[in-house]
Amino acid sequence: MAKEFYQLIRSFGGLSLEYASIQESDFTATAGAAYNPPERGDFRRIAGSRQIQLLSDCPGVVETFQTSAAGELFLPANTVADNTNDAGDGRVLFIKNSSASHSLILKDYLGTTLWTMPFETSVMVIGNDTNNWDFYFKADDINFDNSILGWALSKATVQQGIEFASTLVKVSTNDTTADNLINKVVEGDGITVVETNDGGNETITINATVEGKPRYVAQCGRDGTQGSGTYLQFFRGINSNTSPFVVPEDSEIKALSVSTRTNSTVTYTIYKNGTSTVVDTISLSSASSGIKTGISHSLSAGDTVTVQVTSGLAVESNFSIFLTVVD
């Protein structure tokens, strides 16, 4: 029943309720063959240090439990070309880093860092139609209880316009899947759940209509070592003081995220419209990743953003600025 249920959910572009638990033993397992999409299966340890690749049949809910060090999770291949597309159009993943002390680094299947998750945080990941992934971060901790799917569905509807309304899932009344589904969905925050019975089949209808603001991410970094005074690059080979990020719409900076190849003590400074106006800073203290949330810095359409290492030494920085559009 689980496989058919998963395929039906995916056909509607929704969130599979199947669950994958990735343990410390998975991160330290012997690496398998190199990833060559499309490949059937849930996930596989791949070459490199503590790296796991999600495959085409990976469930929609993924939780990791690394205990000795940070882990790296590679998302399925998200490409328009059918012959290499593992992700599936409109793929939705809910990922939770349940490690008590170690980060989880999310990468695309080519190895580009997309998001560094601190321990005990969650993120919604949605494949868009431009071969990229969109991330929606919930700052406070989420447990796998009745609130998860409601939050996930509302976020997907808010940001992507995914049509969950009137999605019908028919399951046998003598199968526990129906009860499990109801237990995972709660009404509220724009979510309505209707359960009916027709001739021995139970029908569950999920509706989600929530208004919200779109988000996008400005990402920069630099290969090699960055010492104090170095500007990160939004475009490869061109430092951000020469070619800064240009804000397309009135926006607010809501969060910052950074990871480095090795543990670093370093401070990054974000500037607006040159290098005289400091927007914010984020620092690492002998760590390989960090995140800053709960901030709100206004930017107008046409403003430019520059990022500089202002103290310390970093190796191969990956820096992300998360913006929300202002109406």
PyMOL commands that set and color helices and strands:
alter all, ss='L'
color gray80, all
select helices_A, chain A and resi 2-11+24-27+82-84+147-160+177-184
alter helices_A, ss='H'
color red, helices_A
select strands_A, chain A and resi 19-23+43-46+51-54+61-65+71-74+92-97+104-107+113-117+121-127+133-138+167-172+191-198+201-208+215-227+245-246+251-272+277-292+297-299+304-325
alter strands_A, ss='S'
color yellow, strands_A
deselect
rebuild
show_as cartoon
